Amino acid sequence: MSEFSVRVSRRKFLITAGASAAGSVLLNSCLGNPPEPNKPVSSSSASSPSPAVSSAPVTAGDTPEVKTANIGFIGQTDAAPLIIAKEKGFFAKHGVPDISLQKQPSWAVIRDKLELEGSGGGLDGSMVLTPMPYLISLGTVTKGNKKIPMYLPLRLNVDGQGITVADTLKDTGVKLDTSVMKKKVEEAKAAGKQLRFAHTFKGGTSDMMLRYWLAAGGIDPEKDVLIQIVPGAQLVSNMKTGDIQGFCVGEPWHLRAINQKIGYTALITGEMWKDHPEKALGIRADWADKHPKTLKAIVMAVMEAQQWCDKMENRDEMAQILSRDEYANVPVTDIIDRLKGKIDYGDGRIVENSPYIMRYWEKGHASFPYQSHDLWFLTENIRWGILPAETDMKAIVKAVNREDIWREAAKGINVSAAEIPTSPSRGIEKFFDNIEFDSNNPEAYLKSLKIKKV
């Protein structure tokens, strides 16, 4: 089958896929602050790039079809690889110097802009929550449930997120184990004032993490509390007014809540699932199929930026860059500690050299888009009724996940064989409550969960 045929068959599936009746989940299992929307970010750094690996210069056969693309991002530390690729010259190095990074106020706006596509005033691709390319491809979260084929060629980072709760819950001592606040949850429910917990996008990473944490302690997120969507930049203010009692999100919002003395971090999400996948790069399939060399160049540039970001000696400079108005728009003090592994939980716990620090490369494993990780998020979306139980997970993962592009890009920047994963699965994943997820048997995982909607 030709490369063109492969691309067309992927898009044909994405356009026609959805809640497939072809089989059950068992049979089909498989492995910052509000910005000015769409304001392009231009690099103002005078420093030259510091490549982590050597690369051959762009040759005529590798020349990108275009030198630009509209790429969205949220002003969080997870966006560092995209921002550093621009600021340190990695995009320019790989022949795409005119990449337009466009800061967006929320994941919902990113979804809307991906629906529009770049030529229509939207985005060609974006930093996304890992499940978003799937939910958009299936039409689950789009206007009129329109299916918009998407690709996921690269993960941006692992770990580094957290769940922060209001000081009003401090007397429960809630951390990893939510069962200790069950009494307070039940009392609030009986009084008609259910506790409210927030995430940033339906079916997204923080939504699934928050629900898992609550359910593991016997709290049903569908019945016992209220789960609501709040943009990241508004989470702290909503907690301050008492509108929410907890939230799951990335940085810099946790330390802000602590500094304002309104909450504390119950846990870093890596404590719940060590080395868990986080943000990813999502690309419209139609744009990618028209510009395969440009996409490869973008992925190579971001991968080199990830390697740069993972060097601890670069984290101070990285924090300075990220703190700028056009990016996270926060004081360096709000992000530098956690970027360097110092976690002040806000309740007396202070951890130096935390193993749950955000990583961007991790010898390739933080960047590689493991299909098994995507499958966990799809399974959790089925668990909570966001996706139908008969969703053909094997087919949608095959269509959206583009680990093949990652592997090509890795060769293009001379990544060593030792840093290129040999399997699309990282193996059996174990969570803090001893529940295990085997990507070859997601039905067994679902059966093992006591609280679920499906």
Buried (B, 14 or more C-beta within 10 A) or exposed (E): EEEEEEBEEBBEBBBEBBEBEEBEBEEBBBBBBBBEBBEBBEBEBEEEBBBBBEBEEBEEEBEBEBBBBBBBBBBBBBBBBBBBBBBBBBBBBBBBBEBBBBBBBBBBBBBBBBBBBBEEEBBBBBBBBBBBBBBBBBBBBBEEEEBBBBBBBBBBBBBBBBBBBBBBBBEBEBBBBBEBBBEBBBEBBEEEEBBBBBBBBBBBBBBBBBBBBBBBBBBBBBEBBBBBBBBBBBBBBBBBEEBBBBBBBBBBBBBBBBBEEBBBBBBBBBBBBBBBBBBBBBBBBBBBBBBBBBBBBBBBBBBBBBBBBBEEEBBEBBBEBBBBEBBBBBBBEBBBBBBBBBBBBBBEEEEEEBEBBBBBBBBBBBBBBBBBBBBBBBBBBBBBEBBBBBBBBBBBBBBBBBBEBBBBBBEBBEBEEEBBBEEBBBEEBEBBBEBEBBBEBBBEBBEEBEBBEB
